[in-house]
């Protein structure tokens, strides 16, 4: 995710949760930097969907772990499943 996309998503959170950023400018920048340090490796579209879902369903501002876009689980081949001890069909 690029910086512009990160800022868009953080602004979305701020608009939905007006107290997301502290009143202190230094602390607000620290919070934005912390979120950005995690978000840079995330998928933008999935993270945006997760934030929208959170806004619709949760009264309180999200934590980083609540909006992280999980990586897709790799589906193992039948051969690999057998090597690991069983087939899940």
Buried (B, 14 or more C-beta within 10 A) or exposed (E): BEEEBBEEBBEBBBEBBEEBBEEEEEEBEEBBEEBBEBBEEBBBEBBBEBBBEBBEEEEEBBEEEEBBBEEEEEEEEEEEBEEEEEEEE
